[in-house]
């Protein structure tokens, strides 16, 4: 697999890899792995939210505002 990067991205990746003392390809794999983990968590949270919304389990913006006001007053 090849991933096209701009010269600026290549330079930034090389600088960070150098600062961390690791090879550029190792850092790139680490970054991609981290991104994929975060995306998977985000997608799962969105799906959970959609299910809860379908079940009617949500707060209106007014309810959220009231909760925040109570929280900050206490």
C-alpha contacts under 8 A as a table, 3 or more apart, distances in Angstrom:
res1	aa1	res2	aa2	distance
5	X	8	X	7.92
5	X	9	X	5.82
5	X	10	X	6.21
6	X	9	X	5.14
6	X	10	X	6.31
7	X	10	X	5.06
7	X	11	X	6.10
8	X	11	X	5.10
8	X	12	X	6.09
9	X	12	X	5.04
9	X	13	X	5.99
10	X	13	X	5.14
10	X	14	X	6.10
11	X	14	X	5.09
11	X	15	X	6.14
12	X	15	X	5.10
12	X	16	X	6.20
13	X	16	X	5.27
13	X	17	X	6.03
13	X	24	X	6.64
13	X	27	X	7.63
13	X	28	X	7.45
14	X	17	X	5.09
14	X	18	X	6.01
14	X	24	X	5.82
15	X	18	X	5.12
15	X	19	X	6.17
16	X	19	X	5.02
16	X	20	X	6.13
17	X	20	X	5.09
17	X	21	X	5.91
17	X	22	X	5.23
17	X	23	X	6.00
17	X	24	X	5.36
17	X	27	X	6.04
18	X	21	X	4.90
18	X	22	X	6.27
18	X	23	X	7.43
18	X	24	X	7.81
19	X	22	X	7.96
22	X	26	X	6.68
22	X	27	X	6.74
23	X	26	X	5.26
23	X	27	X	6.40
24	X	27	X	5.15
24	X	28	X	6.11
25	X	28	X	4.99
25	X	29	X	6.18
26	X	29	X	5.18
26	X	30	X	6.21
27	X	30	X	4.94
27	X	31	X	6.07
28	X	31	X	5.11
28	X	32	X	6.15
29	X	32	X	5.16
29	X	33	X	6.05
30	X	33	X	5.11
30	X	34	X	6.14
31	X	34	X	5.14
31	X	35	X	6.14
32	X	35	X	5.04
32	X	36	X	6.11
33	X	36	X	5.16
33	X	37	X	6.22
34	X	37	X	5.18
34	X	38	X	6.25
35	X	38	X	5.16
35	X	39	X	6.10
36	X	39	X	5.08
36	X	40	X	6.09
37	X	40	X	5.18
37	X	41	X	6.31
38	X	41	X	5.13
38	X	42	X	6.14
39	X	42	X	4.99
39	X	43	X	6.06
40	X	43	X	5.18
40	X	44	X	6.14
41	X	44	X	5.13
41	X	45	X	6.17
42	X	45	X	5.10
42	X	46	X	6.20
43	X	46	X	5.11
43	X	47	X	6.16
44	X	47	X	5.13
44	X	48	X	6.13
45	X	48	X	5.05
45	X	49	X	6.11
46	X	49	X	4.97
46	X	50	X	6.17
47	X	50	X	5.02
47	X	51	X	6.27
48	X	51	X	5.14
48	X	52	X	6.19
49	X	52	X	5.06
49	X	53	X	6.00
50	X	53	X	5.01
50	X	54	X	6.19
51	X	54	X	5.15
51	X	55	X	6.38
52	X	55	X	5.06
52	X	56	X	6.27
52	X	57	X	5.00
52	X	58	X	6.92
53	X	56	X	4.99
53	X	57	X	5.41
53	X	58	X	5.93
54	X	57	X	7.46
59	X	62	X	7.91
59	X	63	X	5.79
59	X	64	X	6.32
60	X	63	X	5.14
60	X	64	X	6.35
61	X	64	X	5.06
61	X	65	X	6.11
62	X	65	X	5.02
62	X	66	X	6.19
63	X	66	X	5.08
63	X	67	X	6.17
64	X	67	X	5.08
64	X	68	X	6.18
65	X	68	X	5.13
65	X	69	X	6.16
66	X	69	X	5.09
66	X	70	X	6.23
67	X	70	X	5.18
67	X	71	X	6.12
68	X	71	X	4.95
68	X	72	X	6.15
69	X	72	X	5.27
69	X	73	X	6.14
70	X	73	X	5.17
70	X	74	X	6.38
71	X	74	X	5.57
